């Protein structure tokens, strides 16, 4: 059973939003200040931006198994 057309519209919009967030996180310029801790850490920004992408991918794969 093929997914509804609306499903692909939602998936593509979410992918575009995630891509925009990733590009913004990578282009962000932050001065290194150890007093700020994890805030402003490029590695941390990329990780917690990519985490939702992985979760969404898992949900998509799981939804195919349930259909």
Rosetta blueprint (number, residue, H / E / L):
1 X L
2 X L
3 X L
4 X L
5 X H
6 X H
7 X H
8 X H
9 X H
10 X H
11 X H
12 X H
13 X H
14 X H
15 X H
16 X H
17 X H
18 X H
19 X H
20 X H
21 X H
22 X H
23 X H
24 X H
25 X H
26 X H
27 X H
28 X L
29 X L
30 X L
31 X L
32 X L
33 X L
34 X H
35 X H
36 X H
37 X L
38 X L
39 X L
40 X L
41 X L
42 X H
43 X H
44 X H
45 X H
46 X H
47 X H
48 X H
49 X H
50 X H
51 X H
52 X H
53 X H
54 X H
55 X H
56 X H
57 X H
58 X H
59 X H
60 X H
61 X H
62 X H
63 X H
64 X H
65 X H
66 X H
67 X L
